[in-house]
């Protein structure tokens, strides 16, 4: 897929592109004498530079984009959420075109215009027009940019290459300790809660009703259970000449590790808790402490055991991922 800026000639009925020699060669290979598909740039690629992009030509219709979900606008405008996402202005500065371009005149220089909610990337010509009289389209684009920036940040941090889903957004909010700012309606959707319709104006409830309704806003923090780690500053074995080494086991901690996304692929399905080997651990057929684990998919786990040294050369040391997993457990309160 190539991203190219079109040069429109309405009077002549022509649309021209200037790909350059390298991209023109790519274009020839893609076409192979056939017709080409010309389509609007997907919103998820709004700040992608011109050139070759390795993504499907036609987006996957099975993945519902949350860009139009206005319930999330206040969430992404929250100060605490924005701290976790990074700079909105820096993201917007990478948009390489005027977002109010109408196919007619646009100045070659770009600037950023802030609106009451969000901001837009405009050329100097449209920026002057907007400062005099803001149009509805500009206001809508500014809000949409906030949504695109927020979802793009979540997607990058979760290391996925498709639109973010509601459950994935909830997981990201838990990891970053901002789940309390999620809208109630979004949490209800994530938990599959269906609200009971009011039978009449008196709001009479039957005894068989399921305790009225589920408060998903309070359920989410309760689902993040703490895993107790008992500390003994003077263990009896410390006073023995040759104490027997014990291995720390905790199925609760392993369950927590398996709930995390794979450190390599970012996937959450089929995740196992990989125990550290090498680095002085995993000797004589014995597993390391359950604390020395990190999440891997079953496929990635198999690749590791096929060639542990090669896996570490490609993906970094196991010690780094063990440390990151323990840090996440402490940050989330999984270990207290």
N, C-alpha and C positions, 0 to 999 in steps of 0.2 A: 504494500500500500504506500502510495506517495502523497504527501501533503504539499500542494502547490497553490500559489496565489493566482487567481484568474485575473486577466485584464479584459474587461468587457468592452465591446464595440457595438452598442445597441443599433446604431444607424446602419451598420454593415451586416448586422446579424451574425457577428463573429465573437468567439471567446478564445483568447490566446493565453498560452502558458510559456514561461521561460524557465525550464528546468535546468539548463546548463548541460555541458557535455556528459558529465558522469551520470546524472539522473536521467538524461535522455537515453543513454545506453540501457539503464534499468527499465525504462519505459518500453523500449523496443523489445526487451526480453519478456516483459509482462504481457504485452499485446500479442506477439507472435502472429501478426496479421489480422487479429480479431478486433472487435470493438472493445472499448473500455467503459467502465462504469464511472460516471461522474456523480458525486453525491455530496451533500453538505457535510462539513466536518463534525464528527460526533462531539458532543459537549465535553466528554471526558478528556478530549485531546485539545482543549481550548488554548493551552499555552505550549503546545508542542511546536517546535520550530519546523520550517519547511524542510522537506527531505523524505527519506525512506523510513517508514514506521513498521515494525514487526507486530501487526495486530490484524485480526480478521477484517475483511472489507465490509462485510455485513455484520453488525453487532448481534450477539446472541439474544434472541427475543425472549428466551426463557429466564434471563436475568433481569428482574425488574429494577430499574434505576430509581434511586430515592431523591433525585434532583428536584422533582416536582412535589415532594412531600413537605408541604409548608409547616407541618407539625414540628419539623426539626430546625426551623430557622432560628427560633429563640435559643435552642440548645447550642447552635454554633456561634451565636452572638454572645453567649455567656463568657465572662472574663476568664474563669478558671478553665473552661474548655479551650478557649483560644490560646492559652499559655501552653497547652499540650500539643496544639496543632502547628505552632510556628507562626511566622510572619505572613499575614494576609497580603500586605502591600508588596512584599518580595515575590509572592506567588503571582500577583496581578501584573507586576512589572514584566513578567516573562510572556505575557500575551502579546504576540507580534503584529496585531492588526487593530484597526479601529472597530469597536464593537457596535457602532451605529452606522457603519458603512451601508449605503443604499445603492451601491453600484455606480454612483455618479462621482462627484469630486470629493477627494479625501487628501488632506495634507500629509506629507511624508513623515512629519514629526508626530510623536505620540506623547501623551501625558495621562495622568490619572485624575479623574474627577470624583470626589466623594459626594455621596448622596446621604439622605437622612439614615438610610439603612444600606450599608455596603458601598461599593465604588465600582467604577467602570473604566476601561482603558479606551481612550478616545484620541483621535487626531486633533490637531490644533483647531481645525475648521469646525468640527462638530463640538469640540469643547467650548468654543466661543458661543455657539448657538445654544448649547445646553445651559450655560451660565445665565443666559438671558431668559430662557424659557425651557424648563425641564419637561420633556415629553414622557408619556407613560411608558414607552418602550425602554427608555434609559433607566427609569426607576426599577422596572422589572428586571433588566439585565444586571443592575447593581445587586439586587437581592439574590439573583440566580448565581452570581459570582461567589457570594458567601457560601451557598450550598455546594457549589462545585469545589471550592477550596477546602471546605470541611471534609467532604467525602473523599477528595483526593488525598488529603492528609491521613485519614483513617486507613484508606486502601494501601498507601505506601508503608505505614507503620505495621500493618498486618501482613504485608508482603503478598498481596493477592493481585491477580491480573484481570479482574472482572469487577462489575459493580458490587458495592458493599451491600450486604443484606441486613435486615433488622437485627437478627441474632448476633451477627458479627459486630454491628455497631454497639450493641449492648455489651458484648464482651470487651470491646475496646474501652468503653466507658468504665467498666469494672477495673480493668488493668490500670487505667489512668486516674482512678479514684474520683470520677465525676459522674457516677451513675445516678446520684441524687438529682441531677439537673435534667435527666431524660424526661420527656413529657409522659404523663400518665397513659395517654392513648397508645404511645409507642410501646411502653412496658406491657400493656394489656395485650397488644398484638404479639409480642415476643413470647408471652406465657400462654397465648391461646385463650384468653379470658373473653367470654361472651357475656355482655351485660344483659340482665333480665329486663324485658320491657315492662313498664309500669302498667299494671292491670287497669287502674282507674285513677281518677284525680286524687283519691284519698290515699293512694300509694299503699294499699293493704297488702301485706305479705302473708303467705301461707307458712305453716310450721314446717312444711317439707322443703321450703326454699333453702338453698345451700348457704346458710349463714349470710344471707343478703348478697354480699359480693366480696371478691378477693381483692385485697389492697396490694396490688403488684408493686407499688412504690416501696412498701415495707418488706415485701417478700424477697426482693433482689438482694439487699444486704444480708438477710438471714440465710440465703443460700450460700454465702461465702463463709463457711465454717472455719473457725480457728483450729489449728492442729497443735495441741499442747506439746511443748518440748521441756521436760522437767530437767532442771539444772541442779546437780549436787556438787557443791564446791569442795567437798571432802569425801569422795567415794571410798568405800572400804578397800577396794582393790589397790588404791594408791599407796596403802601401807603394807602391801604384800611384796615379798622379794621377787617373785615371778608370777605376776597376775595373769590370769587367762584373758586373752583378748576377746571382747564381745563384739558382735555385729549389731548395729542399730537397725531395727526393723519397724516400719510403720506403714501399714496398708493405706491409712488415711492420707499420708503424704504422697504415696505412689499414685493414689487416686487423684490428688490435686495435680501432680505432674502430668498425668494422662489427660487432664482437662485443658492443658495449655496447648497452643499451636506448635507444630513441629518447628524446631529452630532453623531448619534448612528450607523447607517448602512453605511453611506458614499454614499448612492444612491442619484441620482439627478432627478429621475422620481417621480412624485406624491408628491412633497415636499410642505408643507404648513408652514406658519409663525405662530409658536406657541407663544401665549402671556403668559407672566409670571403670574402664580397664586400662592397663598400662599405667604409667605415672605412679608405680608402686602399689596399684590396686588390682584386685581380681586375680590374686595369686593362688595356685594350687586348687583351681576349680571353685574357689569361694568368691561369692559376690561382694562388692563393696557395700558400705553402709547405704541404706535407702536414701539417706540425705545426699549422697553423691550421685544424683541422677539428673537427667534432663530429657525433654520430650522429643521423640523421633517417630515418624510414620513407620509402619512395618516394612515398607520398601526401602526406606532410607536406613533403617536398622539393619536390614540384610546387607545392604551395600557396605555399611560400616564393618560388619564382621567378616565380609569377604576380603577387605583390605583396610584394616584400621589405620595404618600409617598413611596410606594414600588418601583415605577419607580426611584425615587431619590436615594433610598438605593442601587439600582442596577447600575445606570448610572451616579451618581454624582449629585450635586445640580444644579438646573436651573440657579441660579445666575452665576455659572461658564460659562455656555453656552451663556447666555445673554452678559456677559462681553467679551467673545471671539468673538461673532458676531459683537459687536460694535467696537472692536479692528480691526477686519478684514475690516469693512467698512471704518474706519479711515486710515488703512494701504493702501487700494486700492484707496483712494480718493473718495469713494462713499459719504462720509460726509465731507463737507468743511466748 
